Amino acid sequence: MLRTVVATRYVTPLREGGSVPALVEADDDGLYVVKLLGAGHGRKALVAELVAGEIGRRLGLPVPDLVLVELDGALAKAEPDGEIRELLARSAGTNFGLDFLPGALAFAPAVGPRPDPELAAEVVWLDAFTTNVDRTPRNPNLVVWHRRVYLIDHGSALYIHHTWAHPDEHARRSFPQVRDHVLLPFAASIEAADERLSPRLDRPVLEAIAAAIPDDWLRPEAGLPDADAHRRAYVDYLTARLDARRAFVEEAERARVA
């Protein structure tokens, strides 16, 4: 499952994203883009990154290597910008990182490379399953590295967890936002993608992914008194959504054909 690395050197902030992730070097000599615990998007964005990203990896989709990053607040001293320094200090503890892909460029639909139709359909399926509203032409959250498309930034997925209101009913809903998906114009059959992908997921797989969520990211709230209760809520929701997937698969296929 998820490896844990220790940040040994803070390199630079990456100001392209609203959450101002950091580029850090870790004790395995790797460079990672780190989504910070103290950023305004909060802990639930990190949970969404981990869960949706790991589901993507379990499905065989091109997601950069994911890690947990232990960050010492003392690394903030090397940053001259006061705002960034405070952000790093607030982020002491366990953060979320993905492998830095040097030279990767943001995906631009008009520029290419043109995504493989089956891959495009599988990404649409993943985002409909995880209710990821943030992979649109305005903000694709895709990069191209060595002419291959990679999925990044899943912090807006699983938006049910901001309220946990009626999760069983929510799990059975379609996903109308799929009509705005940046890869939908390139996609082959979403129903065929469902036939390929859905057998790769089940409750034990989802439980293994949820088990990797750090306790510190799962703060008590109404109806969810501890980290284990949170993990069960994610697994129950995603299992129910997998069982009721015909709703979002058919919605996505109608949007694709239209």
MIPAKOL-255036 format. One record per residue: residue in one letter; y, z, x of N, C-alpha, C, O, CB in turn. Coordinates in steps of 0.2 Angstrom, whole numbers, padded with zeros to 4 digits, always signed. Glycine has a CB too. Example, Ala and Ser with C-alpha at 12.3 -4.5 7.8 and 13.67 -1.06 7.14 Angstrom:
BEGIN
A-0028+0039+0066-0022+0039+0062-0016+0039+0066-0017+0042+0071-0022+0045+0057;S-0011+0035+0064-0005+0036+0068+0000+0039+0064+0006+0040+0067-0003+0029+0070;
END
This chain:
BEGIN
M-0006+0000+0004+0000+0000+0000+0006+0000+0004+0006-0003+0010+0000+0006-0005;L+0011+0003+0002+0018+0003+0005+0018+0007+0012+0016+0013+0012+0023+0005+0001;R+0020+0004+0017+0021+0007+0024+0028+0011+0024+0032+0009+0020+0021+0002+0030;T+0028+0016+0028+0034+0020+0029+0036+0019+0036+0032+0020+0041+0033+0028+0027;V+0043+0017+0037+0045+0017+0044+0051+0021+0044+0054+0024+0039+0047+0009+0045;V+0053+0023+0050+0059+0027+0051+0065+0023+0054+0064+0020+0059+0057+0033+0056;A+0071+0023+0051+0076+0020+0054+0079+0023+0060+0080+0029+0061+0082+0020+0049;T+0079+0019+0066+0081+0021+0072+0088+0019+0074+0091+0022+0079+0076+0019+0077;R+0091+0013+0071+0097+0011+0073+0100+0008+0067+0097+0003+0064+0097+0006+0079;Y+0106+0010+0065+0110+0006+0060+0114+0000+0063+0117+0001+0068+0115+0011+0056;V+0113-0006+0060+0115-0012+0063+0122-0014+0060+0127-0014+0063+0110-0018+0063;T+0122-0015+0053+0128-0018+0050+0127-0017+0042+0121-0017+0040+0130-0025+0052;P+0132-0017+0039+0132-0017+0031+0131-0025+0029+0134-0029+0033+0138-0014+0028;L+0128-0026+0024+0127-0033+0021+0131-0033+0015+0129-0030+0010+0120-0035+0020;R+0137-0036+0015+0142-0035+0010+0141-0040+0004+0145-0041+0000+0149-0036+0012;E+0136-0045+0005+0135-0050+0000+0133-0047-0007+0135-0049-0012+0130-0055+0002;G+0129-0041-0007+0127-0038-0013+0132-0033-0016+0135-0030-0012+0120-0036-0013;G+0132-0032-0022+0136-0026-0025+0134-0019-0023+0138-0015-0023+0135-0027-0033;S+0128-0018-0021+0125-0012-0019+0126-0011-0011+0125-0005-0009+0118-0011-0020;V+0129-0015-0007+0130-0015+0000+0124-0012+0004+0124-0007+0006+0136-0010+0001;P+0119-0016+0004+0113-0014+0008+0115-0014+0015+0120-0017+0017+0107-0019+0006;A+0110-0011+0019+0112-0010+0026+0106-0014+0030+0100-0014+0028+0112-0003+0028;L+0108-0017+0036+0103-0019+0040+0101-0014+0045+0106-0012+0049+0105-0026+0043;V+0095-0012+0046+0093-0007+0051+0087-0009+0055+0083-0013+0053+0092+0000+0047;E+0087-0006+0061+0081-0007+0065+0077-0001+0064+0079+0005+0063+0083-0008+0072;A+0070-0001+0064+0065+0004+0063+0061+0005+0069+0061+0002+0074+0061+0003+0056;D+0057+0011+0068+0053+0013+0074+0047+0008+0075+0043+0009+0080+0050+0020+0073;D+0046+0003+0071+0041-0002+0072+0044-0008+0075+0041-0013+0076+0037-0004+0066;D+0050-0008+0077+0054-0013+0080+0056-0019+0076+0059-0024+0078+0050-0016+0086;G+0055-0017+0069+0057-0022+0064+0064-0021+0062+0067-0016+0062+0052-0022+0058;L+0067-0027+0059+0073-0026+0056+0072-0027+0048+0069-0031+0046+0078-0032+0058;Y+0076-0022+0044+0075-0022+0037+0082-0022+0034+0086-0019+0036+0071-0016+0035;V+0082-0025+0028+0087-0025+0023+0086-0019+0019+0081-0019+0015+0088-0031+0019;V+0090-0014+0019+0088-0007+0016+0093-0006+0010+0099-0006+0011+0089-0001+0021;K+0090-0005+0004+0094-0004-0002+0094+0004-0002+0089+0008-0002+0090-0006-0009;L+0100+0006-0002+0102+0013+0000+0101+0018-0007+0104+0016-0012+0108+0014+0003;L+0099+0024-0005+0098+0029-0010+0104+0031-0013+0105+0033-0019+0094+0035-0007;G+0110+0031-0009+0116+0034-0012+0121+0029-0015+0126+0030-0017+0120+0037-0006;A+0118+0022-0015+0122+0017-0018+0123+0018-0026+0120+0022-0029+0119+0010-0017;G+0129+0015-0028+0130+0016-0035+0125+0014-0040+0125+0017-0046+0136+0012-0037;H+0120+0010-0038+0115+0008-0043+0110+0013-0044+0106+0013-0049+0112+0001-0040;G+0110+0018-0040+0105+0024-0041+0098+0023-0039+0096+0018-0037+0106+0026-0047;R+0094+0028-0040+0087+0029-0039+0083+0024-0043+0078+0021-0041+0085+0036-0039;K+0085+0023-0049+0081+0019-0053+0081+0011-0051+0076+0008-0052+0084+0019-0061;A+0086+0009-0048+0086+0003-0045+0081+0002-0039+0078-0003-0039+0093+0001-0042;L+0080+0007-0036+0075+0007-0030+0068+0007-0033+0064+0004-0031+0076+0013-0026;V+0067+0011-0039+0061+0011-0042+0059+0004-0045+0054+0001-0044+0061+0016-0048;A+0064+0000-0048+0063-0006-0050+0062-0011-0044+0057-0016-0045+0069-0009-0054;E+0065-0010-0039+0064-0014-0033+0057-0014-0031+0053-0019-0029+0069-0012-0027;L+0054-0007-0030+0048-0006-0028+0042-0009-0033+0038-0012-0031+0047+0001-0027;V+0043-0007-0039+0038-0009-0044+0037-0016-0045+0032-0019-0044+0039-0005-0051;A+0043-0019-0046+0043-0027-0048+0041-0031-0041+0038-0035-0042+0050-0029-0050;G+0044-0028-0035+0042-0032-0029+0035-0031-0028+0032-0036-0025+0046-0029-0024;E+0032-0025-0028+0025-0025-0027+0021-0028-0032+0015-0031-0030+0023-0017-0027;I+0023-0029-0038+0019-0033-0043+0019-0040-0041+0014-0044-0041+0022-0032-0050;G+0025-0042-0038+0025-0049-0036+0021-0050-0030+0017-0056-0030+0032-0051-0034;R+0020-0046-0025+0016-0046-0020+0009-0046-0022+0005-0050-0019+0017-0041-0015;R+0007-0042-0027+0000-0042-0029-0002-0048-0032-0008-0050-0032-0001-0036-0034;L+0003-0052-0035+0002-0058-0038+0001-0064-0033+0000-0070-0035+0007-0060-0044;G+0003-0062-0027+0003-0068-0022+0009-0072-0021+0009-0077-0018-0003-0072-0023;L+0015-0069-0024+0021-0073-0024+0025-0071-0017+0023-0066-0014+0025-0071-0030;P+0029-0076-0015+0033-0075-0009+0038-0069-0009+0044-0071-0010+0035-0081-0007;V+0036-0063-0008+0041-0058-0008+0041-0055+0000+0035-0054+0002+0039-0052-0013;P+0046-0054+0003+0046-0051+0010+0042-0045+0010+0042-0041+0005+0053-0051+0012;D+0040-0043+0016+0036-0037+0017+0041-0031+0014+0047-0031+0016+0034-0036+0024;L+0038-0026+0011+0042-0021+0008+0040-0014+0011+0034-0013+0013+0040-0020+0000;V+0044-0010+0012+0043-0004+0016+0047+0002+0013+0052+0001+0010+0044-0004+0023;L+0045+0008+0014+0050+0014+0013+0053+0015+0019+0050+0015+0025+0046+0020+0010;V+0059+0017+0019+0063+0018+0025+0066+0025+0025+0070+0027+0021+0069+0013+0026;E+0064+0029+0030+0066+0036+0031+0073+0035+0035+0073+0033+0041+0061+0041+0034;L+0078+0038+0032+0085+0037+0035+0088+0044+0037+0089+0048+0032+0089+0033+0031;D+0090+0045+0043+0093+0051+0045+0101+0050+0044+0104+0045+0046+0092+0053+0052;G+0104+0054+0040+0111+0054+0039+0115+0053+0045+0121+0051+0045+0114+0059+0035;A+0113+0056+0051+0116+0056+0057+0118+0048+0059+0122+0047+0063+0113+0059+0063;L+0114+0044+0057+0115+0037+0059+0122+0034+0056+0124+0029+0059+0109+0032+0056;A+0125+0037+0051+0131+0035+0049+0137+0036+0054+0142+0033+0053+0133+0040+0043;K+0136+0040+0059+0141+0041+0064+0143+0035+0067+0149+0034+0070+0139+0046+0069;A+0139+0030+0068+0140+0024+0071+0144+0019+0067+0147+0014+0070+0134+0020+0073;E+0146+0020+0061+0149+0016+0056+0157+0018+0056+0158+0023+0054+0146+0016+0049;P+0161+0013+0058+0168+0015+0058+0171+0015+0051+0176+0018+0050+0172+0010+0062;D+0168+0011+0046+0171+0011+0040+0169+0017+0036+0164+0019+0035+0168+0005+0036;G+0175+0021+0034+0173+0027+0031+0169+0027+0024+0165+0031+0023+0180+0030+0029;E+0170+0022+0020+0167+0021+0014+0159+0020+0015+0155+0023+0012+0169+0015+0010;I+0158+0016+0020+0151+0014+0022+0148+0021+0025+0142+0022+0024+0150+0008+0027;R+0152+0024+0029+0149+0030+0033+0147+0035+0027+0142+0038+0028+0154+0033+0037;E+0151+0036+0022+0149+0041+0017+0143+0039+0013+0139+0043+0011+0155+0042+0012;L+0143+0032+0012+0137+0029+0008+0130+0031+0012+0125+0033+0010+0137+0022+0007;L+0130+0030+0019+0125+0031+0023+0123+0039+0023+0117+0040+0023+0126+0029+0030;A+0128+0043+0023+0127+0050+0023+0124+0052+0017+0119+0056+0017+0133+0054+0025;R+0126+0049+0011+0123+0051+0005+0116+0048+0004+0112+0051+0000+0127+0048-0001;S+0114+0044+0008+0107+0040+0008+0102+0043+0012+0097+0040+0013+0108+0033+0009;A+0104+0049+0015+0098+0052+0020+0092+0054+0015+0093+0056+0010+0101+0059+0023;G+0086+0052+0018+0080+0053+0014+0076+0046+0014+0077+0042+0019+0081+0055+0007;T+0073+0045+0009+0068+0039+0008+0072+0034+0004+0074+0035-0001+0062+0041+0004;N+0073+0028+0008+0076+0022+0005+0071+0017+0004+0065+0017+0006+0082+0020+0009;F+0073+0011+0001+0069+0005+0000+0071-0001+0005+0077-0002+0005+0069+0003-0007;G+0066-0004+0008+0068-0009+0013+0064-0015+0012+0058-0015+0010+0068-0007+0020;L+0066-0021+0014+0062-0027+0014+0064-0031+0021+0069-0030+0023+0064-0032+0008;D+0059-0034+0023+0059-0037+0029+0065-0042+0030+0066-0046+0025+0052-0041+0031;F+0069-0042+0035+0074-0046+0036+0072-0053+0038+0068-0053+0043+0079-0043+0042;L+0074-0058+0035+0072-0065+0036+0078-0068+0040+0083-0071+0036+0070-0069+0030;P+0078-0068+0046+0084-0071+0050+0085-0078+0049+0081-0082+0049+0083-0070+0058;G+0092-0080+0047+0093-0087+0045+0092-0089+0038+0093-0095+0037+0090-0091+0050;A+0089-0085+0034+0088-0087+0027+0094-0088+0024+0100-0085+0025+0084-0081+0024;L+0094-0093+0019+0100-0095+0015+0099-0094+0008+0093-0094+0006+0102-0102+0017;A+0104-0093+0004+0103-0092-0003+0101-0098-0006+0103-0104-0004+0110-0090-0006;F+0096-0098-0011+0094-0104-0014+0099-0107-0019+0103-0103-0022+0088-0102-0019;A+0100-0113-0018+0105-0117-0022+0101-0122-0026+0099-0127-0023+0111-0120-0018;P+0101-0122-0032+0097-0127-0036+0098-0134-0035+0094-0139-0034+0097-0126-0043;A+0105-0136-0033+0107-0143-0032+0105-0145-0025+0106-0151-0024+0114-0143-0034;V+0104-0140-0021+0103-0142-0014+0096-0142-0012+0094-0147-0008+0106-0137-0009;G+0092-0138-0015+0084-0138-0013+0083-0133-0007+0087-0130-0005+0082-0145-0012;P+0077-0133-0005+0071-0138-0007+0069-0136-0014+0070-0131-0017+0065-0137-0002;R+0067-0142-0017+0064-0141-0024+0058-0137-0025+0053-0138-0021+0063-0148-0027;P+0058-0131-0029+0052-0127-0029+0046-0130-0032+0047-0135-0036+0054-0121-0033;D+0040-0128-0029+0034-0130-0032+0034-0129-0039+0035-0123-0041+0028-0127-0028;P+0032-0133-0044+0032-0132-0051+0028-0126-0053+0030-0122-0057+0030-0138-0055;E+0022-0125-0050+0018-0119-0052+0021-0113-0049+0020-0108-0053+0011-0120-0049;L+0024-0113-0043+0027-0107-0041+0033-0105-0045+0034-0099-0047+0029-0108-0034;A+0037-0110-0047+0042-0108-0052+0040-0105-0058+0043-0100-0061+0046-0115-0053;A+0035-0108-0061+0032-0105-0067+0029-0098-0066+0030-0094-0070+0026-0109-0070;E+0027-0096-0060+0024-0090-0059+0030-0085-0058+0029-0079-0060+0020-0090-0053;V+0035-0087-0055+0041-0083-0054+0044-0081-0061+0046-0076-0063+0046-0086-0050;V+0045-0086-0065+0047-0085-0072+0043-0080-0076+0045-0076-0079+0047-0092-0076;W+0036-0081-0075+0031-0076-0078+0032-0069-0076+0033-0064-0080+0024-0078-0077;L+0033-0068-0069+0034-0061-0066+0041-0058-0069+0041-0053-0071+0035-0062-0059;D+0046-0062-0069+0052-0060-0072+0052-0058-0079+0056-0053-0081+0058-0064-0070;A+0049-0062-0083+0048-0060-0090+0044-0054-0091+0046-0050-0096+0045-0066-0094;F+0039-0053-0087+0034-0047-0088+0038-0041-0086+0038-0036-0089+0028-0048-0083;T+0042-0041-0081+0046-0036-0078+0053-0035-0081+0057-0031-0079+0046-0036-0071;T+0055-0039-0086+0061-0040-0089+0067-0040-0084+0071-0036-0084+0062-0034-0094;N+0066-0044-0079+0071-0045-0074+0077-0050-0076+0075-0056-0077+0068-0047-0067;V+0082-0047-0078+0088-0051-0081+0092-0054-0076+0097-0058-0077+0092-0047-0085;D+0091-0053-0069+0095-0055-0064+0092-0061-0059+0092-0059-0053+0098-0049-0060;R+0090-0066-0062+0088-0072-0058+0090-0078-0061+0087-0082-0064+0080-0072-0056;T+0097-0079-0061+0100-0084-0065+0104-0089-0060+0104-0087-0054+0105-0081-0070;P+0106-0095-0062+0110-0099-0058+0116-0096-0055+0118-0097-0049+0112-0105-0062;R+0119-0091-0058+0125-0088-0056+0123-0083-0050+0127-0082-0045+0128-0084-0061;N+0117-0080-0051+0115-0075-0046+0107-0076-0045+0103-0072-0048+0117-0068-0048;P+0105-0081-0041+0097-0082-0041+0093-0077-0038+0087-0076-0040+0096-0089-0037;N+0096-0073-0033+0091-0068-0030+0085-0071-0027+0080-0068-0027+0090-0062-0035;L+0086-0077-0024+0081-0081-0020+0084-0083-0014+0090-0085-0014+0078-0087-0025;V+0080-0083-0009+0083-0086-0002+0077-0091+0000+0072-0091-0002+0084-0080+0003;V+0080-0095+0004+0076-0100+0007+0075-0099+0015+0080-0099+0018+0078-0108+0006;W+0069-0098+0017+0068-0097+0024+0062-0101+0026+0056-0101+0023+0066-0089+0025;H+0063-0105+0032+0058-0110+0034+0056-0115+0028+0050-0116+0027+0052-0107+0037;R+0061-0117+0024+0060-0121+0018+0055-0118+0013+0052-0122+0009+0057-0128+0021;R+0054-0112+0013+0050-0109+0008+0055-0104+0004+0059-0100+0007+0044-0105+0011;V+0054-0103-0003+0058-0099-0007+0055-0092-0007+0049-0091-0008+0059-0102-0014;Y+0059-0087-0006+0057-0080-0006+0061-0076-0012+0067-0078-0013+0058-0077+0001;L+0057-0072-0015+0060-0067-0020+0063-0061-0017+0060-0057-0014+0055-0066-0026;I+0070-0060-0019+0073-0054-0016+0076-0050-0022+0078-0054-0027+0078-0055-0011;D+0078-0044-0022+0082-0040-0026+0080-0040-0033+0081-0044-0038+0089-0043-0026;H+0076-0035-0035+0073-0034-0042+0076-0028-0045+0073-0025-0049+0065-0033-0041;G+0082-0025-0042+0084-0019-0045+0086-0019-0052+0087-0014-0055+0090-0017-0041;S+0087-0025-0055+0089-0025-0062+0083-0026-0067+0084-0026-0073+0094-0031-0064;A+0077-0026-0064+0071-0026-0068+0070-0020-0072+0073-0015-0070+0065-0029-0064;L+0065-0020-0076+0063-0014-0080+0068-0010-0083+0068-0004-0082+0059-0009-0075;Y+0073-0013-0086+0079-0009-0088+0077-0004-0094+0081+0000-0096+0084-0014-0091;I+0071-0004-0097+0069+0001-0101+0070+0008-0098+0071+0012-0102+0062+0000-0103;H+0069+0008-0092+0069+0015-0089+0076+0018-0089+0076+0024-0087+0066+0015-0082;H+0081+0015-0091+0088+0018-0091+0088+0022-0097+0093+0027-0097+0093+0013-0091;T+0084+0021-0102+0084+0025-0108+0077+0028-0110+0077+0033-0113+0087+0021-0114;W+0072+0024-0109+0065+0025-0111+0065+0025-0119+0061+0029-0122+0062+0031-0108;A+0070+0022-0122+0070+0022-0129+0064+0017-0132+0064+0011-0131+0077+0020-0132;H+0060+0020-0136+0055+0016-0140+0051+0011-0135+0051+0005-0136+0058+0012-0145;P+0048+0014-0130+0045+0010-0125+0039+0005-0128+0038+0000-0125+0042+0014-0119;D+0035+0008-0132+0029+0004-0135+0032-0002-0139+0029-0007-0138+0025+0009-0140;E+0037-0001-0143+0040-0007-0146+0043-0012-0141+0043-0018-0142+0045-0004-0151;H+0047-0009-0136+0050-0013-0131+0045-0017-0128+0046-0023-0126+0054-0009-0126;A+0039-0014-0126+0034-0018-0122+0031-0024-0126+0029-0029-0123+0028-0013-0121;R+0032-0024-0133+0029-0030-0137+0034-0035-0138+0033-0040-0141+0027-0027-0143;R+0041-0034-0135+0046-0039-0136+0045-0045-0132+0042-0045-0127+0053-0036-0135;S+0048-0051-0134+0048-0057-0130+0054-0055-0125+0056-0050-0124+0049-0063-0134;F+0056-0061-0122+0061-0060-0117+0066-0066-0117+0066-0071-0113+0058-0060-0109;P+0070-0066-0122+0075-0071-0123+0079-0073-0117+0081-0079-0117+0079-0070-0129;Q+0081-0068-0113+0085-0070-0107+0081-0075-0103+0085-0078-0098+0086-0064-0103;V+0075-0076-0104+0071-0081-0099+0075-0088-0100+0074-0092-0095+0064-0082-0101;R+0078-0090-0105+0081-0096-0106+0086-0097-0100+0088-0103-0099+0084-0097-0112;D+0089-0092-0097+0094-0093-0092+0091-0092-0085+0095-0092-0080+0099-0087-0092;H+0084-0092-0084+0081-0091-0078+0082-0098-0073+0082-0103-0075+0073-0090-0079;V+0084-0096-0067+0086-0102-0062+0080-0106-0061+0082-0112-0059+0089-0099-0056;L+0074-0104-0061+0069-0108-0060+0065-0112-0066+0061-0116-0065+0063-0104-0056;L+0068-0110-0072+0065-0113-0078+0065-0121-0078+0060-0124-0080+0068-0110-0084;P+0070-0124-0076+0070-0131-0076+0065-0134-0071+0064-0140-0071+0077-0134-0074;F+0063-0131-0066+0058-0133-0061+0051-0131-0063+0046-0134-0060+0060-0130-0054;A+0050-0127-0068+0043-0124-0069+0038-0129-0073+0040-0133-0077+0044-0118-0073;A+0032-0128-0071+0027-0131-0074+0025-0126-0080+0029-0122-0082+0020-0132-0070;S+0019-0127-0083+0017-0123-0089+0017-0116-0088+0014-0113-0083+0011-0125-0092;I+0021-0112-0092+0021-0105-0091+0014-0102-0094+0012-0097-0091+0027-0101-0095;E+0011-0105-0099+0005-0103-0101-0001-0104-0096-0005-0099-0095+0003-0107-0108;A+0000-0109-0092-0005-0110-0087-0004-0104-0081-0009-0102-0078-0005-0117-0084;A+0002-0103-0080+0004-0098-0075+0001-0091-0078-0001-0087-0074+0012-0097-0074;D+0002-0090-0084-0001-0084-0087-0009-0083-0086-0011-0078-0084+0000-0083-0094;E-0012-0089-0087-0019-0089-0085-0021-0087-0078-0026-0084-0077-0022-0096-0087;R-0017-0089-0074-0018-0088-0067-0017-0081-0065-0020-0078-0061-0014-0093-0062;L-0011-0078-0067-0008-0072-0065-0011-0066-0068-0012-0061-0065-0001-0072-0065;S-0012-0066-0075-0013-0060-0079-0020-0057-0077-0020-0051-0077-0013-0062-0086;P-0025-0061-0075-0031-0057-0072-0030-0053-0066-0035-0049-0064-0037-0062-0071;R-0025-0054-0062-0024-0051-0056-0021-0044-0057-0020-0040-0052-0019-0055-0052;L-0019-0042-0063-0016-0036-0065-0020-0032-0070-0023-0035-0075-0009-0037-0067;D-0020-0025-0069-0024-0021-0074-0021-0014-0073-0017-0013-0068-0031-0021-0074;R-0023-0009-0077-0020-0003-0076-0021+0000-0069-0017+0003-0067-0023+0002-0082;P-0027+0000-0066-0028+0003-0060-0023+0000-0054-0021+0003-0050-0035+0002-0057;V-0022-0007-0055-0017-0010-0050-0010-0007-0051-0007-0005-0047-0017-0017-0051;L-0008-0006-0058-0002-0003-0059-0001+0004-0057+0004+0006-0055+0000-0004-0067;E-0007+0008-0058-0007+0015-0056-0006+0015-0048-0002+0020-0046-0013+0018-0058;A-0009+0011-0045-0008+0011-0037-0001+0009-0035+0001+0013-0031-0013+0006-0034;I+0002+0005-0039+0009+0003-0037+0014+0009-0039+0018+0011-0035+0011-0003-0041;A+0013+0012-0045+0017+0018-0047+0016+0024-0042+0021+0028-0041+0015+0020-0054;A+0010+0025-0039+0009+0030-0035+0013+0030-0029+0014+0035-0026+0001+0030-0033;A+0015+0024-0027+0019+0023-0021+0027+0025-0022+0030+0026-0017+0019+0016-0018;I+0029+0026-0028+0036+0028-0029+0037+0035-0027+0033+0040-0029+0037+0028-0037;P+0042+0036-0022+0043+0043-0020+0045+0048-0025+0049+0046-0030+0048+0043-0014;D+0043+0054-0025+0045+0059-0030+0052+0060-0030+0055+0061-0036+0042+0066-0028;D+0056+0059-0025+0063+0060-0025+0067+0055-0029+0072+0056-0031+0066+0060-0018;W+0064+0049-0030+0067+0044-0034+0066+0046-0042+0069+0042-0046+0064+0038-0033;L+0062+0050-0044+0059+0052-0051+0062+0058-0053+0058+0063-0053+0052+0051-0051;R+0068+0059-0054+0071+0065-0056+0069+0067-0063+0069+0063-0068+0079+0065-0055;P+0069+0074-0065+0067+0076-0072+0072+0073-0077+0078+0073-0075+0066+0083-0072;E+0070+0071-0083+0075+0069-0088+0071+0071-0095+0065+0072-0095+0077+0062-0088;A+0075+0070-0100+0072+0071-0107+0065+0068-0108+0065+0062-0107+0076+0069-0112;G+0060+0072-0109+0053+0069-0110+0049+0067-0104+0043+0066-0105+0054+0063-0114;L+0052+0068-0098+0049+0066-0092+0050+0072-0087+0055+0071-0083+0051+0059-0089;P+0047+0077-0087+0048+0083-0084+0047+0083-0076+0050+0087-0072+0045+0089-0086;D+0043+0078-0074+0041+0078-0067+0039+0071-0065+0039+0066-0069+0035+0083-0065;A+0038+0070-0058+0037+0063-0056+0031+0060-0059+0031+0054-0060+0036+0064-0048;D+0026+0064-0060+0019+0061-0062+0021+0058-0069+0018+0053-0071+0014+0066-0062;A+0025+0062-0073+0026+0060-0080+0030+0053-0080+0029+0048-0084+0030+0065-0084;H+0034+0052-0075+0038+0046-0074+0033+0040-0072+0033+0035-0075+0043+0046-0069;R+0028+0042-0068+0024+0037-0066+0019+0034-0072+0018+0028-0073+0019+0039-0060;R+0017+0039-0076+0013+0037-0082+0017+0033-0086+0015+0028-0089+0011+0044-0085;A+0024+0035-0087+0028+0031-0092+0028+0023-0089+0028+0019-0093+0035+0034-0092;Y+0029+0022-0083+0029+0015-0080+0023+0012-0081+0023+0006-0083+0031+0015-0073;V+0017+0015-0080+0011+0012-0081+0009+0011-0088+0007+0005-0089+0005+0017-0078;D+0011+0015-0092+0009+0014-0099+0014+0008-0102+0011+0004-0106+0011+0021-0103;Y+0020+0008-0100+0024+0003-0102+0022-0004-0100+0021-0009-0104+0031+0004-0100;L+0020-0005-0093+0018-0011-0091+0011-0013-0093+0010-0019-0094+0018-0011-0083;T+0007-0008-0094+0000-0010-0097+0001-0013-0104-0002-0018-0106-0004-0004-0097;A+0005-0009-0108+0006-0012-0115+0010-0019-0115+0008-0023-0119+0011-0007-0119;R+0014-0020-0110+0017-0026-0110+0012-0032-0108+0013-0037-0110+0023-0026-0105;L+0008-0030-0103+0003-0035-0101-0002-0037-0107-0003-0042-0108-0001-0032-0095;D-0004-0031-0111-0008-0033-0117-0004-0037-0122-0008-0041-0125-0010-0026-0120;A+0002-0036-0122+0006-0040-0128+0010-0046-0125+0015-0048-0127+0011-0035-0131;R+0007-0049-0119+0011-0054-0115+0012-0060-0119+0016-0064-0117+0008-0055-0109;R+0008-0062-0124+0009-0068-0128+0016-0069-0130+0018-0074-0131+0004-0068-0134;A+0019-0063-0132+0026-0064-0135+0031-0067-0129+0035-0071-0131+0029-0057-0137;F+0031-0064-0123+0035-0067-0118+0033-0073-0115+0037-0078-0113+0036-0062-0113;V+0026-0075-0115+0024-0081-0113+0026-0087-0117+0028-0092-0115+0016-0081-0112;E+0025-0086-0124+0027-0091-0129+0034-0092-0129+0036-0098-0129+0024-0089-0135;E+0038-0087-0128+0045-0087-0128+0047-0092-0122+0052-0096-0122+0049-0081-0128;A+0044-0090-0116+0046-0094-0110+0044-0101-0110+0048-0105-0108+0043-0090-0104;E+0038-0102-0113+0036-0109-0114+0040-0113-0119+0042-0119-0117+0028-0109-0116;R+0042-0110-0124+0047-0114-0129+0054-0115-0125+0056-0121-0126+0048-0109-0135;A+0056-0111-0121+0062-0112-0117+0061-0117-0112+0066-0121-0111+0065-0105-0114;R+0056-0117-0109+0054-0123-0104+0054-0129-0107+0057-0134-0105+0048-0121-0100;V+0051-0130-0113+0050-0137-0116+0057-0139-0119+0059-0145-0118+0045-0136-0122;A+0061-0134-0121+0067-0136-0124+0072-0138-0119+0078-0140-0120+0070-0130-0128;
END
